[in-house]
Amino acid sequence: MFIALTTTIMKISSKIIISLFILLTAFSANANADYSEKAQVIKTDKESNDLIVKRADGKKWLIQHNRSCTSISTEFPVTLIVTGDKITELKVDFNEICKVYNAAPYTGEGTFIGVNKSDNAIVADHEAEIIWNNKKYLIDYGKGCPYLYDYAGKTVYYNFSTTPDKGGQMILPGAKGQCPITFTKVLEVLPGDTSVTTADLTGIQYQAQNNQVYFYWDKISAEGKWLYAISYSKYKLDLDMFKSWKEMPNVKVTKLNSYTVRNLANAKPYYFYIAALEQGKEAGAWSQATVTPVADEGIKNNPDPEKFEVLMQEKTDSFRLYWPQRSDARRYYIRFYVDAKLDFFKILKPEQTELVIPKDPKYLNKGLRLEVKTMPFPNKPTFSDGIYWEYKAK
């Protein structure tokens, strides 16, 4: 029995030591970081775990990371952890940290046509053809892309220092490789893309309403089956970043020539993008509008009167967070994060629909986020919302 007990203690001790080692390793990785910076998320790809961000200096970067970060959204910033001259980790404001495999300046993306086989068996393949900005190029590439042959006809990323003729870098999706481009030559200027809808929308009108925005536009009179796409974001979008309308954030499609975008926050501007879609083709020119929803009880057909949304009111010595009471909630589950790290959580009674957070000096110059989730009665839906802000000295 003594031997069995000793063995059990040793196993438990080993597990504790391993856990402590993992924690210390993670702490050391962050402690060794030179600095961190916030970056705006422009575009995400869940399949390849590739991310395009805009850094503090306004430049776009490609970030290729592992699958640990699943909550990345264009609606919230991420934190880049920089060690030396490399971005080593990515932190999401939902308390997720993931390793960065590769990070590089982002010029754009295009189609990799294929490798041109070398005529000399002794000389390795080094030429290929790509499409960039509606032109076909011959390139001379170096080592670093072992899976290049698998990407014929697929999309790749480019990092051109100035223009393609000056060379640069070709990066494969999913951190499958990166190789230098030392030479480019234009082979052909390609004709316009006939797969793109040519008709533009006209007569666009909109009305800001309570927690929503109503849009109306003229129907397309040309023959064919027409649809209409509408996308929106809290940030202004760079439309050149999206190869297809399907990649646009919060995109919706309708057959009608009107649409109401619901579940928006009042008194906050949103960027809207609307385009015509001919069946089987890509979207044409996007019409843009910036609209701020307003509270107006006189508007009919308001959305759910119990609309669930967390709002924040900054006071002299505190932050007041509040949300509407839901009749189907038994409790509210509260989580408060400081720079993506959980600071505290609470469970509030159904009549408690606000929380006051004192302005603690430790929050100064930090990113703060409060998440509220309903704990509903049986067979009732769950509602949740969050709000992010930064505590700056005034």
HUTAKA-V861528 format. One record per residue. N is the residue number from 1. RES is the residue in one small letter. SS is DSSP state (H for helix, E for strand, - for the rest). PHI is phi as a letter, one per 30 degrees, with the letter a starting at -180 (none if undefined). D_FIRST is the distance of its C-alpha to the first C-alpha in Angstrom with 2 decimals. Layout:
n=<N;N>
res=<RES;RES>
ss=<SS;SS>
phi=<PHI;PHI>
d_first=<D_FIRST;D_FIRST>
This chain:
n=<1;2;3;4;5;6;7;8;9;10;11;12;13;14;15;16;17;18;19;20;21;22;23;24;25;26;27;28;29;30;31;32;33;34;35;36;37;38;39;40;41;42;43;44;45;46;47;48;49;50;51;52;53;54;55;56;57;58;59;60;61;62;63;64;65;66;67;68;69;70;71;72;73;74;75;76;77;78;79;80;81;82;83;84;85;86;87;88;89;90;91;92;93;94;95;96;97;98;99;100;101;102;103;104;105;106;107;108;109;110;111;112;113;114;115;116;117;118;119;120;121;122;123;124;125;126;127;128;129;130;131;132;133;134;135;136;137;138;139;140;141;142;143;144;145;146;147;148;149;150;151;152;153;154;155;156;157;158;159;160;161;162;163;164;165;166;167;168;169;170;171;172;173;174;175;176;177;178;179;180;181;182;183;184;185;186;187;188;189;190;191;192;193;194;195;196;197;198;199;200;201;202;203;204;205;206;207;208;209;210;211;212;213;214;215;216;217;218;219;220;221;222;223;224;225;226;227;228;229;230;231;232;233;234;235;236;237;238;239;240;241;242;243;244;245;246;247;248;249;250;251;252;253;254;255;256;257;258;259;260;261;262;263;264;265;266;267;268;269;270;271;272;273;274;275;276;277;278;279;280;281;282;283;284;285;286;287;288;289;290;291;292;293;294;295;296;297;298;299;300;301;302;303;304;305;306;307;308;309;310;311;312;313;314;315;316;317;318;319;320;321;322;323;324;325;326;327;328;329;330;331;332;333;334;335;336;337;338;339;340;341;342;343;344;345;346;347;348;349;350;351;352;353;354;355;356;357;358;359;360;361;362;363;364;365;366;367;368;369;370;371;372;373;374;375;376;377;378;379;380;381;382;383;384;385;386;387;388;389;390;391;392;393;394>
res=<m;f;i;a;l;t;t;t;i;m;k;i;s;s;k;i;i;i;s;l;f;i;l;l;t;a;f;s;a;n;a;n;a;d;y;s;e;k;a;q;v;i;k;t;d;k;e;s;n;d;l;i;v;k;r;a;d;g;k;k;w;l;i;q;h;n;r;s;c;t;s;i;s;t;e;f;p;v;t;l;i;v;t;g;d;k;i;t;e;l;k;v;d;f;n;e;i;c;k;v;y;n;a;a;p;y;t;g;e;g;t;f;i;g;v;n;k;s;d;n;a;i;v;a;d;h;e;a;e;i;i;w;n;n;k;k;y;l;i;d;y;g;k;g;c;p;y;l;y;d;y;a;g;k;t;v;y;y;n;f;s;t;t;p;d;k;g;g;q;m;i;l;p;g;a;k;g;q;c;p;i;t;f;t;k;v;l;e;v;l;p;g;d;t;s;v;t;t;a;d;l;t;g;i;q;y;q;a;q;n;n;q;v;y;f;y;w;d;k;i;s;a;e;g;k;w;l;y;a;i;s;y;s;k;y;k;l;d;l;d;m;f;k;s;w;k;e;m;p;n;v;k;v;t;k;l;n;s;y;t;v;r;n;l;a;n;a;k;p;y;y;f;y;i;a;a;l;e;q;g;k;e;a;g;a;w;s;q;a;t;v;t;p;v;a;d;e;g;i;k;n;n;p;d;p;e;k;f;e;v;l;m;q;e;k;t;d;s;f;r;l;y;w;p;q;r;s;d;a;r;r;y;y;i;r;f;y;v;d;a;k;l;d;f;f;k;i;l;k;p;e;q;t;e;l;v;i;p;k;d;p;k;y;l;n;k;g;l;r;l;e;v;k;t;m;p;f;p;n;k;p;t;f;s;d;g;i;y;w;e;y;k;a;k>
ss=<-;H;H;H;H;H;H;H;H;H;H;H;H;H;H;H;H;H;H;H;H;H;H;H;H;H;H;H;H;H;H;-;-;-;E;E;E;E;E;E;E;E;E;E;E;-;-;-;-;E;E;E;E;E;-;-;-;-;-;E;E;E;E;E;E;-;-;-;-;-;-;-;-;-;-;-;-;E;E;E;E;E;E;-;-;E;E;E;E;E;E;E;-;-;-;E;E;E;E;E;E;E;E;E;E;-;-;E;E;E;E;E;E;E;E;E;-;-;-;-;-;-;-;-;-;-;E;E;E;E;E;E;-;-;E;E;E;E;E;E;E;-;-;-;-;-;-;H;H;H;H;-;-;E;E;E;E;E;E;E;-;-;-;H;H;H;-;E;E;E;E;E;H;H;H;-;E;E;E;E;E;E;E;E;E;E;E;E;E;-;-;-;-;-;-;E;-;-;-;-;-;-;-;-;E;E;E;E;E;-;-;E;E;E;E;E;-;-;-;-;-;-;-;-;-;E;E;E;E;E;E;E;E;-;-;-;-;-;H;H;H;-;-;-;H;H;H;-;-;-;-;E;E;E;-;-;-;E;E;E;E;-;-;-;-;-;-;-;E;E;E;E;E;E;E;E;E;E;-;-;-;E;-;-;-;-;E;E;E;E;E;E;-;-;-;-;-;-;-;-;-;-;-;-;-;-;-;-;-;-;E;E;E;E;-;-;-;E;E;E;E;E;-;-;-;-;-;-;E;E;E;E;E;E;E;E;E;E;-;-;E;E;E;E;E;E;E;E;E;-;-;-;-;E;E;E;E;E;-;-;H;H;H;-;-;-;E;E;E;E;E;E;E;E;E;E;-;-;-;-;-;-;-;E;E;E;E;E;E;E;-;-;-;->
phi=<none;d;d;d;d;d;d;d;d;d;d;d;d;d;d;d;d;d;d;d;d;d;d;d;d;d;d;d;d;d;d;d;d;d;a;b;b;d;b;d;d;c;a;b;b;d;d;c;h;c;b;c;b;c;d;d;d;i;d;c;b;c;c;c;b;d;d;d;c;c;c;d;b;d;d;b;d;b;c;c;c;c;b;i;c;b;d;c;b;b;c;c;d;c;i;c;b;b;d;c;d;a;b;a;e;c;c;l;b;a;c;c;d;l;d;d;d;d;d;c;d;d;d;d;e;b;c;a;b;b;c;b;h;i;b;c;c;c;b;c;c;c;d;k;b;d;c;e;d;d;c;e;i;c;d;b;c;b;b;c;d;b;b;e;d;c;i;l;b;c;b;d;d;i;h;d;k;b;b;d;c;c;a;b;b;d;c;a;c;d;d;e;d;d;d;c;d;c;d;c;d;b;i;d;b;b;b;d;b;d;i;a;b;c;b;b;a;d;d;d;d;d;d;k;c;c;b;b;c;b;b;b;a;d;c;d;c;c;d;d;d;c;d;b;d;d;d;d;d;h;d;b;b;b;d;d;c;a;a;c;d;c;h;c;c;d;i;b;d;b;c;c;b;b;b;d;b;d;e;i;b;d;d;d;d;c;d;b;a;c;b;c;d;b;d;b;d;d;d;d;h;d;d;e;d;c;e;c;a;c;b;b;b;d;c;e;b;a;c;c;c;b;a;d;d;c;d;c;c;d;a;b;c;c;b;b;c;b;h;i;c;d;c;a;b;b;b;c;d;d;d;d;c;a;b;c;c;d;d;d;e;d;d;d;i;c;d;c;b;c;c;b;b;d;c;d;d;e;i;c;d;c;c;a;a;b;b;c;a;c;c;c;d;c>
d_first=<0.00;3.82;5.41;5.07;6.13;8.55;9.84;10.57;12.33;14.21;15.40;16.61;18.24;19.93;21.35;22.67;24.27;25.87;27.19;28.61;30.22;31.87;33.16;34.47;36.15;37.85;38.93;40.29;42.25;44.04;44.41;46.19;48.65;52.20;53.24;53.08;55.96;56.64;58.19;59.90;58.62;61.61;60.16;56.80;55.80;52.55;52.63;52.94;51.38;54.61;55.97;59.40;59.63;62.41;61.48;62.91;65.84;66.83;65.89;63.94;60.79;58.71;54.95;52.62;49.03;45.77;44.84;42.78;45.92;46.94;48.90;51.80;55.11;58.71;58.77;56.42;56.26;53.41;52.36;52.64;50.38;52.44;51.15;53.93;56.45;54.00;52.68;48.94;47.56;48.87;47.88;48.84;49.59;46.93;44.23;43.79;43.76;44.37;45.07;48.72;49.40;53.12;55.72;59.46;62.79;63.96;67.57;67.25;66.40;68.31;68.24;67.30;69.80;68.43;68.41;71.68;70.95;72.20;75.15;73.98;70.89;70.23;70.33;67.33;68.00;68.83;71.17;70.50;72.25;71.17;72.69;72.89;75.13;77.16;77.86;76.70;75.75;75.29;72.54;71.33;67.56;65.17;61.62;58.67;58.99;57.39;57.30;60.92;62.12;59.95;61.78;65.28;66.83;64.03;63.91;63.04;63.23;65.78;65.82;69.42;70.24;73.74;75.22;74.13;76.76;75.04;71.80;68.34;65.05;63.87;60.38;58.67;56.84;53.06;52.88;53.87;56.09;58.89;61.85;65.00;68.42;71.10;74.13;75.41;78.63;79.95;80.70;81.77;82.25;80.88;82.75;81.55;78.62;80.13;76.81;77.17;78.92;82.28;83.10;82.43;81.93;84.80;85.45;81.97;81.69;78.80;78.19;75.42;74.00;71.18;67.87;69.66;72.55;75.05;76.70;79.78;81.63;84.44;83.68;84.12;87.43;87.00;86.25;82.70;79.53;78.48;75.32;74.61;71.54;70.66;67.97;67.10;65.04;64.65;65.69;68.81;68.09;69.30;70.55;70.77;66.97;66.75;67.74;67.74;68.20;64.81;63.15;64.81;62.56;62.64;65.29;66.77;69.42;72.12;75.15;77.08;79.07;77.23;73.65;71.83;68.80;66.62;63.63;64.95;64.77;67.98;69.74;67.98;69.91;68.85;70.23;71.37;72.41;74.36;75.64;77.26;75.50;77.52;75.50;73.89;74.75;73.25;74.20;77.45;78.18;75.95;77.74;76.05;76.04;74.30;73.95;72.36;71.45;72.88;72.28;75.34;75.14;78.51;77.25;76.72;73.87;71.31;67.76;65.06;66.02;62.32;61.94;58.63;59.01;57.53;60.23;60.22;62.73;62.65;63.64;64.37;60.91;58.75;58.33;58.84;57.13;58.26;58.29;59.91;58.28;57.20;57.60;54.80;52.15;49.58;48.33;48.84;45.99;47.02;45.75;47.44;47.22;48.53;49.32;47.13;44.07;42.89;43.94;43.21;43.15;44.37;44.85;48.31;50.02;52.69;55.53;54.28;56.07;56.21;54.09;55.42;53.73;55.00;56.32;53.56;54.61;51.41;52.84;56.07;56.99;53.94;53.80;52.79;51.85;51.22;49.98;50.45;49.10;49.82;47.18;49.46;49.78;48.81;51.12;52.67;52.81;50.87;53.03;52.11;54.03;53.58;55.87;55.76;57.81;57.96;58.34;61.26;62.89;66.44>
